[in-house]
Amino acid sequence: MFKLRSHSGARSLRRAAAAGLVSVSLLTAPAANAQTAPSFDTLSSDVQSQVDSFLGQTRESAWTSRNDILESLRAANPQAADALRPVIDGAIELIFPGLIDQKNAEIRAAREAEERAHAEQVAREKAAAEEAARKAEAERKAQRFDTGPCPADARICVDRGGRRTWLQDGNGNVTYVAQGVSTGKPGEETPAGTFYINRKIKDEISWEFGDAPMPYAMYFTNNGHAFHEGSPAYQSNGCVRLTHQDAVRYWNDVPMGSKVFIY
């Protein structure tokens, strides 16, 4: 691994960084307002010492230091951070050739993998929901689907004990059965009874629970209880959690004022 350890190497690094800053300034400054670009020596001693600290570091620690420096600059002066980023990256490239491209490629790959995983999860949920709906429709036609005590005019029914929820057409006919559902944990149970949808917020967040996302929220009480997208794998703090596919279906099919029955 190539490393610059001598004082002359550090001076060379500073000169190369200063030249890079001058080039960036000349290329980005409007002609009418062109000013003399500052040299690297005019930067704060703290930034200079941090750039110098790349010398002797490993590739991973140098990348971490680079990000810490840029984050500090952004907090103090976002414009300076944008101008100095090529300089700092140029300093890293002198010591660790190819590191910037390598890390940017890793970031892109991680983002693409996350997007693929999300798309696959949505596809799985959609397929499972469609299969559940087909089974529910078959049971309904065979008059075997147990709607329990849910009244015929309810648009949404929730069976907390059976971990089931479904939609009805207002005449007692089941139109959709959710793939999965979770309700409140002990001490914070989802309330039972008859309610009505009183508020719908598509991109809701929970201020009470650290800005937790609550997509496709449909409130049925005035105390924060709502149907919304979330993992049915664990119990909630009182809300009714649905998969993405189910939350979207409920949002689209259930208008404001719809009757909800929970038992």
C-alpha positions in Angstrom: 0.0 0.0 0.0 1.4 3.4 -1.0 1.7 5.8 1.9 3.3 9.3 2.3 5.1 9.5 5.5 7.7 12.3 5.2 7.3 16.0 5.7 8.0 16.6 2.1 5.2 14.1 1.2 2.8 16.1 3.4 3.9 19.3 1.7 3.3 17.8 -1.7 -0.1 16.7 -0.5 -0.9 20.2 0.6 0.3 21.7 -2.7 -1.8 19.2 -4.7 -4.9 20.0 -2.6 -4.4 23.7 -3.0 -4.1 23.3 -6.7 -7.3 21.3 -6.8 -9.2 24.0 -4.8 -8.0 26.7 -7.2 -9.2 24.7 -10.2 -12.6 24.0 -8.6 -13.0 27.7 -7.7 -12.1 28.9 -11.2 -14.5 26.4 -12.8 -17.5 27.1 -10.6 -17.2 30.8 -10.0 -19.3 33.0 -12.5 -17.0 35.1 -14.8 -18.6 38.4 -13.7 -18.0 37.7 -10.1 -14.7 35.8 -10.4 -12.5 36.2 -7.3 -9.1 35.0 -6.3 -9.5 31.4 -5.1 -8.2 30.8 -1.5 -5.2 28.5 -1.1 -5.4 25.4 1.0 -3.3 27.2 3.6 -6.2 29.6 4.3 -8.3 26.7 5.5 -8.7 26.2 9.2 -5.8 24.4 10.9 -8.4 21.8 12.0 -9.3 20.8 8.5 -5.7 20.8 7.4 -4.7 18.5 10.2 -7.6 16.2 9.5 -6.6 16.0 5.8 -3.0 15.4 6.9 -4.3 12.6 9.1 -5.1 10.5 6.0 -1.3 9.8 6.0 -0.7 6.4 7.7 -4.4 5.4 7.9 -6.0 2.3 6.4 -8.4 2.7 3.5 -11.4 2.1 5.7 -10.4 4.6 8.3 -9.4 7.2 5.7 -12.9 6.9 4.2 -14.5 7.3 7.7 -12.3 10.4 8.3 -13.3 11.8 4.9 -17.0 11.5 5.7 -16.5 13.0 9.2 -14.6 16.0 7.7 -17.3 16.7 5.1 -20.1 16.3 7.8 -18.3 18.9 10.0 -18.0 21.2 7.0 -21.6 20.9 6.0 -22.7 21.7 9.6 -20.6 24.9 9.6 -20.8 26.0 5.9 -22.6 23.9 3.3 -21.1 25.9 0.4 -17.6 25.4 1.7 -18.3 21.7 2.0 -19.4 21.5 -1.6 -16.3 23.4 -2.8 -13.8 21.5 -0.7 -15.2 18.0 -1.4 -13.1 17.6 -4.6 -10.0 18.8 -2.7 -10.5 16.3 0.1 -11.2 13.5 -2.3 -8.2 14.4 -4.3 -6.1 14.2 -1.2 -7.4 10.7 -0.5 -6.8 9.7 -4.1 -3.1 10.6 -3.8 -2.7 8.1 -0.9 -5.4 5.6 -1.7 -6.0 5.5 -5.5 -9.4 4.2 -6.5 -10.9 4.5 -3.0 -13.5 7.1 -3.9 -14.8 5.1 -6.9 -14.8 1.9 -4.8 -16.9 3.4 -2.0 -19.3 5.1 -4.3 -19.8 1.8 -6.1 -20.5 0.1 -2.8 -23.0 2.8 -1.8 -24.8 2.4 -5.2 -24.8 -1.4 -4.8 -26.2 -1.2 -1.3 -29.0 1.2 -2.4 -29.9 -1.0 -5.4 -30.0 -4.1 -3.1 -32.3 -2.3 -0.7 -34.6 -1.2 -3.5 -34.7 -4.8 -4.9 -35.4 -6.2 -1.4 -38.3 -3.7 -1.0 -39.7 -4.5 -4.4 -39.5 -8.3 -3.6 -41.2 -7.8 -0.3 -44.0 -5.8 -1.8 -44.4 -8.5 -4.5 -44.6 -11.2 -1.8 -47.1 -9.3 0.2 -49.2 -8.7 -2.9 -49.2 -12.3 -3.9 -50.1 -13.4 -0.4 -52.9 -10.9 -0.1 -54.3 -12.0 -3.5 -54.2 -15.7 -2.4 -55.9 -14.8 0.9 -58.6 -12.9 -1.0 -59.2 -15.9 -3.3 -59.5 -18.2 -0.3 -61.8 -15.8 1.4 -64.0 -15.5 -1.7 -64.2 -19.2 -2.0 -65.2 -19.5 1.7 -67.7 -16.7 1.3 -69.4 -18.5 -1.6 -69.5 -21.7 0.3 -70.9 -19.7 3.3 -68.1 -20.9 5.5 -66.4 -17.6 6.3 -67.0 -16.8 9.9 -67.8 -13.1 10.3 -68.4 -13.5 14.0 -70.4 -10.8 15.7 -69.4 -8.2 13.1 -72.6 -6.4 11.9 -73.5 -6.5 8.2 -73.3 -2.7 7.8 -69.6 -2.5 9.1 -67.1 -1.7 6.4 -64.1 -3.0 8.4 -64.2 -5.9 10.9 -61.3 -6.8 13.2 -61.2 -10.1 15.2 -58.4 -9.4 17.7 -58.3 -12.9 19.2 -58.3 -14.6 15.8 -55.8 -12.0 14.4 -58.1 -11.4 11.4 -59.5 -8.4 9.7 -61.6 -8.0 6.5 -63.6 -5.6 4.5 -67.4 -5.8 3.8 -69.6 -4.0 1.3 -72.0 -2.7 3.9 -74.5 -5.5 3.3 -72.5 -8.2 5.1 -70.7 -9.5 2.0 -66.9 -10.0 2.6 -65.0 -8.3 -0.2 -61.4 -8.6 1.0 -59.5 -10.4 3.7 -56.2 -9.0 4.9 -53.1 -11.2 4.7 -52.0 -10.4 8.3 -52.8 -8.1 11.1 -51.5 -7.2 14.6 -53.2 -5.3 17.3 -52.3 -3.8 20.7 -50.0 -5.5 23.2 -51.1 -6.2 26.8 -51.7 -2.9 28.6 -52.1 -1.1 25.3 -54.9 -3.1 23.7 -56.7 -2.0 20.6 -60.1 -0.9 21.9 -63.1 -3.0 21.1 -66.5 -1.7 20.0 -68.0 0.3 17.2 -66.1 3.2 15.7 -66.0 5.3 12.5 -63.1 6.5 10.3 -62.7 10.1 11.3 -59.3 11.0 9.7 -57.1 9.7 6.8 -53.4 10.7 6.4 -51.5 8.9 3.7 -47.9 9.9 4.9 -48.5 10.0 8.6 -45.8 9.8 11.2 -46.1 9.3 15.0 -44.7 12.2 17.0 -45.3 10.1 20.2 -43.0 7.3 19.1 -40.0 9.1 17.7 -41.4 10.1 14.3 -42.1 6.5 13.4 -43.7 6.2 10.0 -47.4 5.3 9.8 -48.2 5.2 6.0 -51.9 5.0 4.9 -53.1 5.9 8.4 -56.9 5.8 8.9 -57.9 6.9 12.4 -60.9 5.4 14.1 -60.6 7.1 17.6 -59.6 10.5 18.8 -56.9 8.9 20.9 -54.4 8.0 18.2 -55.8 4.6 17.2 -55.5 3.9 13.5 -55.2 1.3 10.8 -51.8 1.8 9.0 -49.0 0.0 7.3 -46.6 -1.8 9.6 -45.2 -5.2 10.4 -47.9 -7.6 11.6 -45.2 -9.8 13.1 -45.3 -8.0 16.5 -47.9 -6.3 18.6 -48.6 -2.6 18.4 -49.2 0.2 20.9 -52.9 0.1 20.1 -53.1 0.6 16.4 -54.1 -2.0 13.8 -51.0 -2.9 11.7 -51.4 -4.1 8.1 -49.0 -5.2 5.4 -48.2 -2.7 2.6 -50.7 -4.4 0.2 -53.4 -4.6 2.8 -52.9 -1.0 4.0 -53.2 0.3 0.4 -56.4 -1.8 -0.2 -58.0 -0.5 3.0 -57.0 3.1 2.2 -58.5 2.9 -1.3 -61.7 1.0 -0.4 -62.7 2.6 2.9 -64.1 6.2 2.7 -64.3 8.7 5.6 -67.1 8.0 8.0 -67.1 4.2 7.4 -68.2 2.0 10.3 -65.5 -0.1 12.0 -66.3 -3.0 14.3 -63.6 -4.5 16.6 -64.1 -7.5 18.9 
